[in-house]
Amino acid sequence: MHYLDHSATTFVLPEAAEAACRVMTQQFGNPSSVHKMGIEASGILEESRRQVAAILHADPSEITFTSCGTEAINTAIFGAAHRKGRGKHIVTTAIEHSATLHACRRLEQEGYDVTYLEPDATGHISLSDLRTALRPDTVLLTCMLVNNEVGTVLPVKEFGKLLRKKSPHALFHIDAVQGLARLPIKPKLWNADCISVSGHKIGAPKGIGALYLRKGVHIAPLFYGGGQERGLRPGTEPLPNIAAFGTACRLRLPQLEENAQHVGALADYLDKQIAQRFPWAVPNGAPDIPYVRNYSFPGCKSEVLLRVLEMHEVYVSSGSACNKGRASHVLAAMKLPHDRIDSALRISFSPSNTTEDIDALLDAVEEGAQRLKRDETR
Ligand code: PLP
């Protein structure tokens, strides 16, 4: 099996699975219980919070566990927008994940005015477009750190600085789901108020996320209940997933640089091999991190190519997993022609990949392309 779709999700690290299993079968107390089992569970909860805080360069008190990245994003966006008397203008980008885009559309229905900054043809968002978009009544700037489809990195440090200057009352939320464990996360340097992350992209199970909320920032919760997570995310904490998330963060933090180097070598190998073997293939976007590559193979519909790759047990995707095969809104926003969008493959790495995975991918692409050409001439 050659899995190259790690931006969609990745395998659970064995140590993270062990931590979850231990909590499920032995340390299964409710962190709110006052007896010994509850106190032990509460200890695991707080230790995990410290581990997540460490990778986010935050204080543990600034971390709230959520059920996924999507919930963290929704909590930040609705929480920031609904602060009383602050204005009704939001700035985001056209290349955000659907969690952000659909939350913003919902706020438009509530009467908010949303500006969607457009990317250039390489998938980058410009600082001068943000400067033009910001207004005195802007309440929120929400953007991603790393784009999940083309691997571009948004200039969050410059965005944060500009926001503080031009719209000092607005909150800055960063969707760092694709950046976690791939780039250093620096909330203070970026002037970030909220940062959303997710466990299943870094080796924890699906169904766990976290929201960083800068000390002193207060937003309303989406849910009401028993007051867990300082009332911002009530509900009994999913401790097995939380313990696994903490463990994954603890393991991935010291490997950041080493992993980036290994994945960098893989991305270079892929780029060179594609240029040699498929000189007619076109790269989409100008990625700033090695973890994501996006190539079009004009004339080869991605959905057909994906089936051929699958027969060889090679797994990539045609875009975001959440779009479920719908044409990519990211590539469309980059104004790529239809046949490029229709033939795009996203290849996303984890440190576990090797050049053998890339060779298997390219052999399968070659077979798929030949098969499609044969079908065409028939
Ligand atoms: N934001 C980005 C950039 C993503 O890639 C994803 C998941 O694909 C999410 C948010 C949503 O995270 P989750 O799947 O944990 O809800």
Residues whose N, C-alpha, C, O or C-beta is under 5 A from the ligand:
A	BS01	PLP	S7 A8 C68 G69 T70 H97 A99 V146 N148 D175 V177 Q178 S198
